[in-house]
Amino acid sequence: MELTGVIGGSGLYELEGFEVEARRVVDTPFGRPSDEVVVGKLEGRPVAFLPRHGRDHRFNPSQVNYRANIYALKLLGATRVISVSAVGSMKEEIRPGHVVLVDQFIDRTVSRPRTFFEDGIAAHVGFADPICEELRRTLVRATEAAGVPFHDGGTYVCIEGPQFSTRAESRLFRSWGVSVIGMTNLPEARLAREAELAYATIALATDYDCWHEDEADVSVEAVVAVLQQNVANAKRIVRGALLALPPVCESPARTALTHAIMTHKDAITPEVRARLAALIGKQAPAEEPPGA
């Protein structure tokens, strides 16, 4: 059974029946991840939990070391990543407490690292469908079985933060037809694709963002209150999904780097090869430079 990574907040490494085997401090070429990775088993299924913001929530969305987080899970042998995230609802029918199993993203971040491939190597992975549909369907079934109100599909607009959006921005995003708004998942999804990891999101609606003028504007207090109610639902969904996953991940994401590396193999230095060994060790870079 292959290892599944779960990225989320405090409490999600405490699933009922989860047996902790180790707490790993992982060094990566991009620094250390947000916190130690808790590795163990759930009824024989290997799982690695990583709190996105650190266990004491010390990193805001712009400060999270997304590259180190994803690279650490790759180094530990993960083939899938389930992301659990609080979001704002951008549609009336998505009520606080509901789950949205998104299938698309729009990027409105401005200062996040977007790739592992820089400083001597270029790669272009396909990203038209950023969510692994195989993994997402497993989450749909697990959410349905848990009896949690959910919405099958939707677009997540990812803003820079750490401030919440202005009312004008919120109305603009609504006009785009997005389902939820958040600050973290698109950087993870991009990097997971480059790392050939299947990725899917459990988006937990905590508020209506500031477009919903009949209710109080979004605040940390309101978000935290609903978020605490959502934790139990998230645990049930994650547990159900982990137990239902097939032993081997056969997502198209697992071959995302095939033919994606554009740099001629002779131009990739030993230092770059060593730095990115976990990503490119099995890949065959281009035999000829583009346009040769």
VOGU-366244 format. One record per residue (C-alpha): residue in one letter; x, y, z; residue number from 1. Coordinates in pm, 1 decimal, always signed. Layout:
// residues N
+------+----------+----------+----------+------+
| resn |       c1 |       c2 |       c3 | resi |
+------+----------+----------+----------+------+
|    A |        X |        Y |        Z |  NUM |
...
+------+----------+----------+----------+------+
This chain:
// residues 292
+------+----------+----------+----------+------+
| resn |       c1 |       c2 |       c3 | resi |
+------+----------+----------+----------+------+
|    M |     +0.0 |     +0.0 |     +0.0 |    1 |
|    E |   +145.5 |   +334.9 |   -104.2 |    2 |
|    L |   +188.2 |   +628.1 |   +133.6 |    3 |
|    T |    -74.2 |   +905.4 |   +127.0 |    4 |
|    G |    +12.9 |  +1254.1 |   +246.1 |    5 |
|    V |   -246.7 |  +1466.1 |   +425.3 |    6 |
|    I |   -187.0 |  +1841.7 |   +450.5 |    7 |
|    G |   -406.3 |  +2030.2 |   +691.1 |    8 |
|    G |   -436.7 |  +2205.1 |  +1023.6 |    9 |
|    S |   -407.9 |  +2096.3 |  +1382.6 |   10 |
|    G |   -609.6 |  +1789.6 |  +1475.7 |   11 |
|    L |   -587.2 |  +1611.5 |  +1143.6 |   12 |
|    Y |   -297.0 |  +1396.5 |  +1262.5 |   13 |
|    E |   -521.3 |  +1260.1 |  +1535.8 |   14 |
|    L |   -760.0 |  +1040.6 |  +1339.9 |   15 |
|    E |   -924.7 |   +771.9 |  +1548.3 |   16 |
|    G |   -724.4 |   +453.9 |  +1506.4 |   17 |
|    F |   -418.7 |   +627.6 |  +1361.1 |   18 |
|    E |   -101.5 |   +470.2 |  +1497.7 |   19 |
|    V |   +190.6 |   +711.4 |  +1509.5 |   20 |
|    E |   +517.6 |   +545.3 |  +1412.9 |   21 |
|    A |   +751.5 |   +842.0 |  +1379.4 |   22 |
|    R |   +774.0 |  +1218.9 |  +1379.1 |   23 |
|    R |  +1011.4 |  +1305.5 |  +1098.9 |   24 |
|    V |  +1210.4 |  +1626.4 |  +1065.8 |   25 |
|    V |  +1277.5 |  +1638.3 |   +691.9 |   26 |
|    D |  +1546.3 |  +1847.4 |   +526.7 |   27 |
|    T |  +1484.0 |  +1933.3 |   +161.9 |   28 |
|    P |  +1675.4 |  +2134.0 |   -100.4 |   29 |
|    F |  +1416.2 |  +2406.7 |    -36.3 |   30 |
|    G |  +1453.7 |  +2416.2 |   +340.5 |   31 |
|    R |  +1242.6 |  +2250.5 |   +605.1 |   32 |
|    P |   +866.5 |  +2203.9 |   +579.1 |   33 |
|    S |   +620.0 |  +2381.7 |   +805.9 |   34 |
|    D |   +666.7 |  +2126.7 |  +1083.3 |   35 |
|    E |   +771.4 |  +1770.7 |  +1148.7 |   36 |
|    V |   +581.2 |  +1512.1 |   +949.6 |   37 |
|    V |   +381.5 |  +1261.2 |  +1154.0 |   38 |
|    V |   +408.4 |   +920.0 |   +990.0 |   39 |
|    G |   +203.4 |   +616.4 |  +1082.8 |   40 |
|    K |    -70.6 |   +377.4 |   +981.6 |   41 |
|    L |   -449.2 |   +380.9 |   +976.9 |   42 |
|    E |   -570.0 |    +21.9 |   +976.3 |   43 |
|    G |   -257.3 |    -75.8 |   +789.4 |   44 |
|    R |   -269.2 |   +215.9 |   +545.2 |   45 |
|    P |    +51.1 |   +426.7 |   +554.4 |   46 |
|    V |    -21.1 |   +795.9 |   +609.0 |   47 |
|    A |   +192.6 |  +1107.5 |   +658.4 |   48 |
|    F |    +35.0 |  +1415.7 |   +819.3 |   49 |
|    L |   +180.6 |  +1764.5 |   +774.5 |   50 |
|    P |    +26.7 |  +2079.1 |   +930.7 |   51 |
|    R |    +41.9 |  +2341.7 |   +656.3 |   52 |
|    H |    +88.5 |  +2639.6 |   +888.8 |   53 |
|    G |   +281.0 |  +2457.4 |  +1163.3 |   54 |
|    R |   +121.4 |  +2308.6 |  +1472.4 |   55 |
|    D |    +97.8 |  +2649.0 |  +1638.9 |   56 |
|    H |    -18.0 |  +2815.3 |  +1311.9 |   57 |
|    R |   +291.5 |  +3034.0 |  +1294.9 |   58 |
|    F |   +311.0 |  +3072.9 |   +916.0 |   59 |
|    N |    +63.6 |  +3285.2 |   +724.3 |   60 |
|    P |    -30.7 |  +3171.4 |   +370.4 |   61 |
|    S |   +241.9 |  +3381.1 |   +206.1 |   62 |
|    Q |   +507.9 |  +3243.3 |   +442.0 |   63 |
|    V |   +433.7 |  +2871.0 |   +410.1 |   64 |
|    N |   +724.3 |  +2686.9 |   +249.1 |   65 |
|    Y |   +509.6 |  +2503.8 |     -6.3 |   66 |
|    R |   +806.6 |  +2364.3 |   -195.2 |   67 |
|    A |   +955.9 |  +2211.0 |   +117.3 |   68 |
|    N |   +617.1 |  +2069.9 |   +221.9 |   69 |
|    I |   +554.7 |  +1893.0 |   -108.6 |   70 |
|    Y |   +916.7 |  +1785.5 |   -152.7 |   71 |
|    A |   +920.5 |  +1636.8 |   +199.0 |   72 |
|    L |   +614.1 |  +1422.5 |   +123.6 |   73 |
|    K |   +779.0 |  +1312.7 |   -201.7 |   74 |
|    L |  +1097.2 |  +1216.3 |    -16.6 |   75 |
|    L |   +895.5 |  +1011.0 |   +231.9 |   76 |
|    G |   +743.2 |   +814.0 |    -56.2 |   77 |
|    A |   +396.0 |   +967.4 |    -87.4 |   78 |
|    T |   +213.1 |   +917.3 |   -417.6 |   79 |
|    R |   -104.3 |  +1107.9 |   -324.6 |   80 |
|    V |   -181.5 |  +1424.9 |   -130.6 |   81 |
|    I |   -515.7 |  +1508.0 |    +30.7 |   82 |
|    S |   -540.7 |  +1876.2 |   +120.9 |   83 |
|    V |   -782.7 |  +1991.2 |   +391.0 |   84 |
|    S |   -851.1 |  +2364.9 |   +383.2 |   85 |
|    A |  -1080.9 |  +2631.0 |   +522.1 |   86 |
|    V |  -1239.4 |  +2847.1 |   +250.4 |   87 |
|    G |  -1493.2 |  +3121.9 |   +205.8 |   88 |
|    S |  -1811.0 |  +3043.8 |    +15.3 |   89 |
|    M |  -1881.1 |  +3244.7 |   -298.2 |   90 |
|    K |  -2224.6 |  +3098.8 |   -365.5 |   91 |
|    E |  -2545.3 |  +3123.2 |   -165.1 |   92 |
|    E |  -2605.0 |  +2749.2 |   -178.1 |   93 |
|    I |  -2262.5 |  +2669.3 |    -31.0 |   94 |
|    R |  -2338.7 |  +2730.5 |   +332.0 |   95 |
|    P |  -2081.9 |  +2751.3 |   +614.4 |   96 |
|    G |  -2019.5 |  +2393.3 |   +723.2 |   97 |
|    H |  -2057.1 |  +2254.2 |   +371.1 |   98 |
|    V |  -1775.6 |  +2079.0 |   +186.1 |   99 |
|    V |  -1676.9 |  +2159.8 |   -172.1 |  100 |
|    L |  -1474.6 |  +1901.5 |   -363.1 |  101 |
|    V |  -1325.4 |  +2142.2 |   -613.9 |  102 |
|    D |  -1192.7 |  +2047.2 |   -956.4 |  103 |
|    Q |  -1044.5 |  +2378.5 |  -1080.0 |  104 |
|    F |   -838.3 |  +2675.2 |   -960.2 |  105 |
|    I |   -784.7 |  +3039.9 |  -1051.5 |  106 |
|    D |   -456.5 |  +3195.2 |   -940.6 |  107 |
|    R |   -459.4 |  +3542.0 |   -783.5 |  108 |
|    T |   -139.1 |  +3501.0 |   -580.2 |  109 |
|    V |   +151.9 |  +3734.0 |   -644.8 |  110 |
|    S |   +451.0 |  +3621.9 |   -435.9 |  111 |
|    R |   +453.2 |  +3241.1 |   -419.3 |  112 |
|    P |   +722.2 |  +3016.2 |   -567.2 |  113 |
|    R |   +552.9 |  +2845.9 |   -863.0 |  114 |
|    T |   +798.1 |  +2571.1 |   -954.4 |  115 |
|    F |  +1075.8 |  +2340.8 |   -840.9 |  116 |
|    F |  +1248.9 |  +2389.4 |  -1175.6 |  117 |
|    E |  +1478.8 |  +2689.7 |  -1187.4 |  118 |
|    D |  +1852.8 |  +2763.7 |  -1179.4 |  119 |
|    G |  +1963.2 |  +2545.5 |  -1468.0 |  120 |
|    I |  +1662.7 |  +2330.9 |  -1558.1 |  121 |
|    A |  +1327.8 |  +2404.3 |  -1720.8 |  122 |
|    A |  +1018.8 |  +2185.4 |  -1722.3 |  123 |
|    H |   +658.6 |  +2240.6 |  -1833.7 |  124 |
|    V |   +399.3 |  +2002.7 |  -1691.4 |  125 |
|    G |    +38.9 |  +1983.7 |  -1804.9 |  126 |
|    F |   -195.4 |  +2153.3 |  -1559.6 |  127 |
|    A |   -527.6 |  +2182.7 |  -1742.1 |  128 |
|    D |   -692.2 |  +1960.5 |  -1481.7 |  129 |
|    P |   -512.0 |  +2045.5 |  -1157.1 |  130 |
|    I |   -707.7 |  +1803.7 |   -937.8 |  131 |
|    C |   -665.6 |  +1428.0 |   -967.5 |  132 |
|    E |  -1012.7 |  +1306.9 |  -1062.2 |  133 |
|    E |   -949.3 |   +954.8 |   -931.7 |  134 |
|    L |   -861.0 |  +1091.7 |   -587.6 |  135 |
|    R |  -1141.6 |  +1348.0 |   -596.8 |  136 |
|    R |  -1403.1 |  +1079.7 |   -669.4 |  137 |
|    T |  -1280.0 |   +887.0 |   -366.1 |  138 |
|    L |  -1330.7 |  +1201.5 |   -157.5 |  139 |
|    V |  -1680.3 |  +1247.7 |   -303.3 |  140 |
|    R |  -1777.4 |   +895.5 |   -197.0 |  141 |
|    A |  -1621.6 |   +939.4 |   +147.4 |  142 |
|    T |  -1800.1 |  +1271.6 |   +202.5 |  143 |
|    E |  -2130.7 |  +1123.5 |    +94.6 |  144 |
|    A |  -2080.7 |   +825.4 |   +327.2 |  145 |
|    A |  -1997.5 |  +1060.9 |   +615.4 |  146 |
|    G |  -2332.0 |  +1237.4 |   +569.6 |  147 |
|    V |  -2171.9 |  +1579.3 |   +529.7 |  148 |
|    P |  -2343.2 |  +1830.2 |   +296.9 |  149 |
|    F |  -2118.5 |  +1870.5 |     -5.5 |  150 |
|    H |  -2090.3 |  +2011.3 |   -355.8 |  151 |
|    D |  -1943.1 |  +1796.1 |   -630.7 |  152 |
|    G |  -1699.0 |  +2013.0 |   -826.3 |  153 |
|    G |  -1630.2 |  +2384.8 |   -832.8 |  154 |
|    T |  -1358.2 |  +2644.4 |   -880.3 |  155 |
|    Y |  -1130.8 |  +2766.0 |   -599.6 |  156 |
|    V |   -990.3 |  +3118.2 |   -645.2 |  157 |
|    C |   -660.9 |  +3144.0 |   -457.9 |  158 |
|    I |   -570.7 |  +3492.9 |   -333.7 |  159 |
|    E |   -243.1 |  +3609.4 |   -184.6 |  160 |
|    G |   -364.4 |  +3719.2 |   +157.2 |  161 |
|    P |   -302.2 |  +3723.3 |   +443.3 |  162 |
|    Q |   -578.2 |  +3985.3 |   +441.2 |  163 |
|    F |   -926.6 |  +3877.1 |   +338.5 |  164 |
|    S |  -1052.7 |  +4017.0 |     +7.2 |  165 |
|    T |  -1206.9 |  +4360.0 |    -37.2 |  166 |
|    R |  -1577.4 |  +4379.3 |   -110.2 |  167 |
|    A |  -1502.3 |  +4483.8 |   -469.0 |  168 |
|    E |  -1270.4 |  +4185.2 |   -516.2 |  169 |
|    S |  -1525.5 |  +3949.7 |   -365.6 |  170 |
|    R |  -1793.6 |  +4073.2 |   -605.6 |  171 |
|    L |  -1552.6 |  +4040.8 |   -898.0 |  172 |
|    F |  -1467.7 |  +3680.7 |   -809.5 |  173 |
|    R |  -1839.1 |  +3605.6 |   -775.7 |  174 |
|    S |  -1892.2 |  +3734.0 |  -1128.3 |  175 |
|    W |  -1637.5 |  +3476.6 |  -1247.8 |  176 |
|    G |  -1856.8 |  +3196.5 |  -1117.5 |  177 |
|    V |  -1609.5 |  +3063.9 |   -861.0 |  178 |
|    S |  -1734.2 |  +2843.7 |   -577.7 |  179 |
|    V |  -1488.9 |  +2916.5 |   -295.7 |  180 |
|    I |  -1204.4 |  +3149.5 |   -204.6 |  181 |
|    G |   -886.9 |  +3054.1 |    -19.1 |  182 |
|    M |   -517.2 |  +3133.6 |    +16.4 |  183 |
|    T |   -319.3 |  +2809.3 |     +5.2 |  184 |
|    N |   -419.0 |  +2532.0 |   -232.8 |  185 |
|    L |   -304.0 |  +2644.7 |   -574.7 |  186 |
|    P |    +67.3 |  +2660.1 |   -483.2 |  187 |
|    E |    +33.3 |  +2308.5 |   -341.0 |  188 |
|    A |   -146.3 |  +2178.5 |   -648.8 |  189 |
|    R |   +113.4 |  +2321.9 |   -888.9 |  190 |
|    L |   +404.9 |  +2174.3 |   -697.9 |  191 |
|    A |   +231.0 |  +1841.0 |   -641.9 |  192 |
|    R |   +187.8 |  +1808.8 |  -1018.3 |  193 |
|    E |   +558.8 |  +1876.5 |  -1074.6 |  194 |
|    A |   +637.8 |  +1616.4 |   -808.0 |  195 |
|    E |   +407.7 |  +1368.4 |   -985.2 |  196 |
|    L |   +177.2 |  +1342.6 |   -685.7 |  197 |
|    A |   -198.3 |  +1301.2 |   -722.7 |  198 |
|    Y |   -363.2 |  +1596.7 |   -544.7 |  199 |
|    A |   -717.0 |  +1675.9 |   -433.0 |  200 |
|    T |   -879.2 |  +1925.7 |   -197.1 |  201 |
|    I |  -1141.4 |  +1900.6 |    +76.0 |  202 |
|    A |  -1257.5 |  +2263.5 |    +94.7 |  203 |
|    L |  -1447.4 |  +2337.7 |   +416.5 |  204 |
|    A |  -1664.6 |  +2649.0 |   +393.7 |  205 |
|    T |  -1638.0 |  +2865.0 |   +705.2 |  206 |
|    D |  -1805.9 |  +3188.8 |   +591.7 |  207 |
|    Y |  -1962.3 |  +3373.5 |   +297.9 |  208 |
|    D |  -1672.1 |  +3613.3 |   +242.1 |  209 |
|    C |  -1768.5 |  +3982.1 |   +234.7 |  210 |
|    W |  -1995.7 |  +3970.3 |    -74.0 |  211 |
|    H |  -2282.7 |  +3843.5 |   +142.8 |  212 |
|    E |  -2403.7 |  +4174.9 |   +280.7 |  213 |
|    D |  -2693.3 |  +4027.1 |   +478.8 |  214 |
|    E |  -2441.7 |  +3875.7 |   +721.5 |  215 |
|    A |  -2150.8 |  +4013.2 |   +921.2 |  216 |
|    D |  -1826.9 |  +4064.2 |   +730.0 |  217 |
|    V |  -1579.9 |  +3778.3 |   +745.8 |  218 |
|    S |  -1365.8 |  +3779.2 |  +1061.3 |  219 |
|    V |  -1114.7 |  +3549.3 |  +1226.1 |  220 |
|    E |  -1356.5 |  +3487.8 |  +1512.3 |  221 |
|    A |  -1635.5 |  +3373.5 |  +1281.0 |  222 |
|    V |  -1399.5 |  +3158.7 |  +1073.7 |  223 |
|    V |  -1250.6 |  +2983.5 |  +1377.3 |  224 |
|    A |  -1593.6 |  +2909.4 |  +1526.2 |  225 |
|    V |  -1712.5 |  +2728.6 |  +1213.0 |  226 |
|    L |  -1371.7 |  +2572.9 |  +1152.2 |  227 |
|    Q |  -1388.4 |  +2398.7 |  +1487.8 |  228 |
|    Q |  -1725.1 |  +2252.1 |  +1390.6 |  229 |
|    N |  -1577.1 |  +2136.6 |  +1059.4 |  230 |
|    V |  -1286.4 |  +1943.4 |  +1213.7 |  231 |
|    A |  -1496.8 |  +1641.4 |  +1304.7 |  232 |
|    N |  -1642.7 |  +1627.8 |   +953.6 |  233 |
|    A |  -1297.2 |  +1656.0 |   +799.1 |  234 |
|    K |  -1167.6 |  +1369.7 |  +1011.1 |  235 |
|    R |  -1453.0 |  +1143.0 |   +904.1 |  236 |
|    I |  -1403.5 |  +1225.9 |   +537.6 |  237 |
|    V |  -1026.1 |  +1180.0 |   +546.2 |  238 |
|    R |  -1056.6 |   +851.8 |   +733.9 |  239 |
|    G |  -1315.0 |   +716.1 |   +491.5 |  240 |
|    A |  -1108.9 |   +821.1 |   +190.9 |  241 |
|    L |   -785.5 |   +672.6 |   +323.7 |  242 |
|    L |   -951.6 |   +337.5 |   +386.0 |  243 |
|    A |  -1111.0 |   +335.2 |    +39.0 |  244 |
|    L |   -805.7 |   +425.3 |   -169.5 |  245 |
|    P |   -671.5 |   +154.1 |   -400.0 |  246 |
|    P |   -329.7 |    +16.4 |   -297.2 |  247 |
|    V |   -153.8 |   +169.4 |   -598.7 |  248 |
|    C |   -206.3 |   +521.6 |   -730.6 |  249 |
|    E |   -263.1 |   +512.3 |  -1107.0 |  250 |
|    S |   -339.1 |   +881.3 |  -1151.0 |  251 |
|    P |   -215.2 |  +1050.7 |  -1470.8 |  252 |
|    A |    -30.4 |  +1285.7 |  -1235.5 |  253 |
|    R |   +216.4 |  +1005.4 |  -1165.5 |  254 |
|    T |   +372.6 |  +1055.7 |  -1509.9 |  255 |
|    A |   +343.1 |  +1435.0 |  -1530.8 |  256 |
|    L |   +715.2 |  +1486.4 |  -1590.2 |  257 |
|    T |   +736.9 |  +1246.2 |  -1881.9 |  258 |
|    H |   +861.8 |  +1458.8 |  -2173.8 |  259 |
|    A |   +820.4 |  +1773.9 |  -1959.9 |  260 |
|    I |  +1188.7 |  +1852.1 |  -1907.7 |  261 |
|    M |  +1301.1 |  +2080.6 |  -2189.5 |  262 |
|    T |  +1663.2 |  +2129.4 |  -2088.1 |  263 |
|    H |  +1914.7 |  +1923.2 |  -2285.7 |  264 |
|    K |  +2050.8 |  +1644.1 |  -2066.2 |  265 |
|    D |  +2411.7 |  +1760.3 |  -2109.8 |  266 |
|    A |  +2319.6 |  +2105.5 |  -1980.0 |  267 |
|    I |  +2188.9 |  +1975.0 |  -1646.4 |  268 |
|    T |  +2474.8 |  +1995.7 |  -1399.3 |  269 |
|    P |  +2548.8 |  +1723.8 |  -1142.0 |  270 |
|    E |  +2455.9 |  +1974.1 |   -872.4 |  271 |
|    V |  +2110.7 |  +2027.2 |  -1021.4 |  272 |
|    R |  +2064.1 |  +1652.9 |  -1069.9 |  273 |
|    A |  +2151.3 |  +1592.0 |   -705.6 |  274 |
|    R |  +1932.8 |  +1878.2 |   -583.1 |  275 |
|    L |  +1625.2 |  +1750.9 |   -766.9 |  276 |
|    A |  +1697.6 |  +1379.7 |   -756.3 |  277 |
|    A |  +1365.3 |  +1295.3 |   -593.2 |  278 |
|    L |  +1186.4 |  +1456.1 |   -887.8 |  279 |
|    I |  +1399.5 |  +1384.9 |  -1192.6 |  280 |
|    G |  +1584.8 |  +1070.2 |  -1098.0 |  281 |
|    K |  +1373.5 |   +852.6 |  -1327.3 |  282 |
|    Q |  +1317.0 |  +1109.9 |  -1601.0 |  283 |
|    A |  +1491.5 |  +1127.1 |  -1936.8 |  284 |
|    P |  +1568.7 |  +1490.5 |  -2022.9 |  285 |
|    A |  +1553.3 |  +1606.0 |  -2382.8 |  286 |
|    E |  +1813.4 |  +1448.3 |  -2610.2 |  287 |
|    E |  +1821.8 |  +1762.3 |  -2820.3 |  288 |
|    P |  +1758.0 |  +2122.3 |  -2724.4 |  289 |
|    P |  +1421.7 |  +2266.5 |  -2837.7 |  290 |
|    G |  +1450.1 |  +2388.8 |  -3194.9 |  291 |
|    A |  +1765.8 |  +2190.3 |  -3268.9 |  292 |
+------+----------+----------+----------+------+
